[in-house]
Amino acid sequence: AQIQRLRARLADAAMRRNSAALCGRSPAQADSLVAEELAGRLVLRVTGGRFESEALGDQLKAAATGSSAPVVVLNLDGVTGIGDIIVGKLIRLHQQLKGAGSELRLCGLGETVRE
């Protein structure tokens, strides 16, 4: 049930972002966050190119902190870059989850993102 509520919130946010795309947003920017539960873990996948949207970073934080999963996996497969603001958000999210007894794991890091 929690995953279904999370998916509904993410779908609503995706519709708002798609509306913004019609107003001239760059197609190279990451555009959505997809959530699923696998083996008791919350897996969040960022789709698109560069992950720099502060709003998408806020959605990531809300999804991760709103979950009771002991492990949150952020799949960055296909992400071509991460903005400085997002790096800061990821560090704070890691610290927040660790303080709550959970952990944040990153996977699918391309060579550019890894640097």
C-alpha positions as CSV (number, residue, x, y, z in Angstrom):
1,A,0.0,0.0,0.0
2,Q,2.8,2.4,0.8
3,I,4.5,1.7,-2.6
4,Q,1.2,2.3,-4.3
5,R,0.8,5.7,-2.6
6,L,4.4,6.6,-3.5
7,R,3.8,5.6,-7.1
8,A,0.6,7.8,-7.2
9,R,2.6,10.8,-5.9
10,L,5.4,10.2,-8.4
11,A,2.9,9.9,-11.3
12,D,1.3,13.1,-10.3
13,A,4.6,14.9,-10.1
14,A,5.6,13.4,-13.5
15,M,2.4,14.9,-15.1
16,R,3.4,18.3,-13.7
17,R,6.9,18.0,-15.1
18,N,5.6,16.9,-18.5
19,S,3.5,20.0,-18.6
20,A,6.6,22.0,-17.9
21,A,8.3,20.3,-20.7
22,L,5.8,21.8,-23.1
23,C,7.0,25.2,-22.0
24,G,10.6,24.6,-23.2
25,R,12.4,22.5,-20.7
26,S,15.6,20.8,-21.9
27,P,15.0,17.2,-23.1
28,A,18.5,16.3,-21.8
29,Q,17.4,16.8,-18.2
30,A,16.3,13.8,-16.0
31,D,12.6,13.8,-16.0
32,S,11.1,11.2,-13.6
33,L,11.6,9.0,-10.6
34,V,10.2,5.5,-10.8
35,A,9.7,3.5,-7.5
36,E,9.4,-0.2,-6.9
37,E,10.0,-2.6,-4.1
38,L,12.3,-5.5,-4.6
39,A,13.3,-8.0,-2.0
40,G,12.3,-5.6,0.8
41,R,14.2,-2.7,-0.6
42,L,12.9,0.5,-2.1
43,V,14.4,0.9,-5.5
44,L,14.2,4.5,-7.0
45,R,15.2,4.9,-10.6
46,V,16.0,8.2,-12.2
47,T,15.1,8.3,-15.9
48,G,16.5,10.7,-18.4
49,G,19.8,12.5,-18.9
50,R,21.3,14.9,-16.3
51,F,20.0,14.7,-12.8
52,E,19.9,18.4,-11.8
53,S,16.3,19.2,-11.1
54,E,15.9,20.4,-7.5
55,A,12.3,19.3,-7.6
56,L,13.3,15.8,-8.7
57,G,15.8,15.8,-5.8
58,D,13.0,16.8,-3.4
59,Q,10.9,13.9,-4.7
60,L,13.7,11.5,-4.2
61,K,14.1,12.7,-0.6
62,A,10.4,12.4,0.1
63,A,10.2,8.9,-1.4
64,A,13.2,7.7,0.5
65,T,12.4,9.2,3.9
66,G,8.7,8.2,3.6
67,S,9.6,4.5,3.2
68,S,10.1,2.0,6.0
69,A,12.5,-0.1,3.8
70,P,15.9,-0.7,5.6
71,V,17.7,-0.1,2.3
72,V,16.9,2.5,-0.4
73,V,18.6,1.9,-3.7
74,L,19.0,4.8,-6.1
75,N,19.5,3.4,-9.7
76,L,21.2,6.0,-11.8
77,D,21.5,3.8,-14.9
78,G,21.2,6.1,-18.0
79,V,21.9,9.3,-16.0
80,T,24.7,11.2,-17.8
81,G,25.5,13.7,-15.0
82,I,24.5,15.0,-11.6
83,G,24.3,18.7,-10.6
84,D,26.0,20.1,-7.6
85,I,22.7,20.7,-5.8
86,I,21.8,17.0,-6.2
87,V,25.1,15.8,-4.9
88,G,24.5,17.9,-1.7
89,K,21.0,16.4,-1.5
90,L,22.3,12.9,-1.8
91,I,24.9,13.5,1.0
92,R,22.2,14.9,3.3
93,L,19.8,12.0,2.4
94,H,22.5,9.5,3.1
95,Q,23.1,11.0,6.5
96,Q,19.4,11.3,7.3
97,L,18.7,7.6,6.4
98,K,21.8,6.4,8.3
99,G,20.6,8.3,11.4
100,A,17.2,6.6,11.0
101,G,18.8,3.1,10.8
102,S,18.4,2.8,7.0
103,E,21.0,3.1,4.2
104,L,21.2,4.6,0.8
105,R,22.9,2.6,-1.9
106,L,23.7,3.9,-5.4
107,C,23.9,1.6,-8.5
108,G,24.1,2.0,-12.2
109,L,26.7,4.7,-12.0
110,G,28.1,5.5,-15.4
111,E,31.7,6.5,-15.8
112,T,30.8,10.2,-16.0
113,V,28.6,10.1,-12.9
114,R,31.2,8.1,-11.0
115,E,33.8,10.9,-11.4
